[in-house]
Amino acid sequence: MKEIKTTVVNKRYQEYNIYIGRGSKWGNPFRIGEDGDREEVIMKYKEWILEQPSLLRDLHELKGKRLGCYCRPWHHCHGDVLVELIEGKDGS
């Protein structure tokens, strides 16, 4: 059986299974502007989530799902970090 790939989609324009933006447990607590530019806040999110044992335990909830955010398809986002962690490509 083929494994379903976890993807990040724009929740305004595509169907999604799980919302990962602000207000969800998966949301990025770091904001563009006050906490850095886009790449900086994504890196901060990656460092932060790696220190959140409860979220790391719950990553399985996202596997094979379409993750809804507002950034895609125009921008790289924290959802990419989640996909990397789920697929075991986090480099850590």
N, C-alpha and C positions, 0 to 999 in steps of 0.2 A: 504494500500500500504506500502511495506517495505521501511524504510528509508535507503538511501545509505550512508555507512560509509565513512568518510574522512580518507584518508590514505596517508602516505609518502612513495614514491618509489624512487629507484635510476634511474635518468633520462637517464642514459646510457644504461640501460638494460630493462626498462619497459616503457610502454606508460604512459603518464601523461597528465593532463589537464592544470595545472598551474605551471610554474617554480617559485620556492620560494628562489632560491639561490642568491648569490651576483649579483648586477645589477638590481634585481627586487625590488619592494617596500617592499617585504617580507623578503629580505635578512638580515642576521645577520651582523650588523656593527662591531661586536667584533670578533677578530681573535685569533685562537688557537696559543699560543706562546706569542705574544706581549700583549695580554689581559687576559691571564690565560690558564688553561688547558680546555679540552672539557667541563667538567661539569661547570666550572666557566663561560665560555663564553655563555653557554646555560642559566645559571641563570641570567647573565647580560642582555641577550636578553629578557628574561621574564620580568625583572624589567623595561627594556627600553620600550618594546612594550605596557606595561600597562600604560605608560605615553604618548602614541601616539594616541590621540582621532580619528584622521582620519583613521588610520589603524584599530582600534577597530571597527569603524563604517563599515569598508569594509570587516570585517571577513566573512560576509555572502557570499562573492564571492567564498570562499574556501569550503563551506559546501557541503559535498557529492562528493568532487573532489579527484582526485589522484594528490598529490602535488609532484612535481619533484625536487629532490635535489641530491647531490653527495654522501651523507653520508650513506644512506641506502643500503643494510640491515645490514651493518657491524657495524655501530655506531649509538648511540643516537644522535639526532640533534635538532636544533631549530624548525624544522618542528613538532616535538612532542609537543612543547609548543603551536604552532598554533592549533594542533588537540585538545589539552586539553582545550584551550580557546573556540574553536568552540563547543565542547561537554559540556562545562560548568563544567569542572573538574579541573579548575585552582587552587582551594583551596584558592582563595583570596576573 
